[in-house]
Amino acid sequence: QVQLVESGGGLVQPGGSLRLSCAASGSIVSINAMGWYRQAPGKERRLVATITRGGTTDYADSVKGRFTISRDNAKNMVYLQMNSLKPEDTAVYYCGAARQYRVIFAAGMEYWGQGTQVTVSS
């Protein structure tokens, strides 16, 4: 089993920045793909960004140029730097992990954290 714990969410004004962190523990040697997904009320969980163990990244079009995903394999951490935040970025952000090398869709992730709320509002 793999445990994921997110942190770093909160309330921020439009145009502001936040950095989310996800700490992985447990059977992490088997984990390859990790990523961030978000879910707004009444909507499905959707891709924000993913990263392979080797550093290959994928981003949703809506966050390209504003968000950056990174990973520290030695510390078993994955991060999401979010800049130029918009009200439409408001959602619960989830960290996901999978044994598969590269994952895009939420259905491909095997493990999930509990989520952290990000609210962008003035």
N, C-alpha and C positions, 0 to 999 in steps of 0.2 A: 504493500500500500504506500501511497504517496500523500503527504499532507501539504497543503498550500495555504499560506496566510498572507493576505493583502494588507497593505497600510498606505496611508498618504492621501486618502480622499478628504473632501471638505467642501466648503463654500468659497467660491472665488468669483470675482467680477469679470465680465466679458473683457477679453484681451489679456487676462492674467495667465498665470502658469501654475501647474501642479506637477509633482513627481510622485508616481505610484511605485510601490515596491512590492515584490512577492517573494516570500521566503519558502523554499521547498525543503522538505525533510522526509525521512523514511527510505523507501527503496528507490532512491533517486538515480542510482547507477543505470537503471533501465530507461530513464527519461531522455528523449531526444527533443521533440518539439515542445516549446512553451509559448504562451501568448496571452494577449489581453483581448477580452470581449466585453461588450456592454449591452445592457438591456434596459430600455426605458419602459415605463408603465404601459401595459397593454401591447407591448411589442415583443418580437422574438429576440433571442440573444444573437448578436451579430459580431462579426470580426472587427477588431480595431487594428491589431498588429500581431504577427507571430514571428518567432525566430527559432532557427534550428540550433543544434549544439555547435555546428560549425559557423554560425553567424549569418546565415542567409535569412533575409527578412522579407515579409510581405505586409502590405498595409492596405486598409480600406481607402478608396479614393477620397473619401470625405476628410481624412486626416493627413494625407500626404503633404509633406512640407511643414506641418505643424507639430506632429507627434514623432517621437523617436523611441524605438524599443531597443533595449540593450540587455546584455546577459553577462553575468560573472559566474562561470562554471565552477570555479574554485570555491566560491561562497554559496553556491546553489541559490543564486538570486536572479531575478529578472526585473527590469525596471521599465517604466513608461514615462518619458518626459513629455508633458503636454504644454504647448505654448499657444498663444493666440486663441485661447479658449472662447467658444461661442455658446450661447444658451442651448443650442441643439446638441451640444456635447453632454448635457445633463443626463445621467443614467447611473445605474449600479454597474461598476466595473468589476469583472471577474478575471482571475488568473486561471489559466488552464494548462494542463500538461498531458503529454502522450508519449508512448513508446515509439510510435511512428516517427520517421525522420522529419517529415514536413507535413504540416496540417494547416488547412485554410479554414474550413467550416467548423462551427462549434460542435457539430455531431462527431467530428473526428477526435476531439479531446476526451481523454479517459478520466481525468481527475480535475476537480474544481475547488477553488477556495470559496469562502463564504461571501465574498463580494465587499466592495467599499463604495460608498455613495460619493458621487461627484456632482455638485450643483453649481451651475454657472448662472449667476443672476446679479443684477445691480440692486 
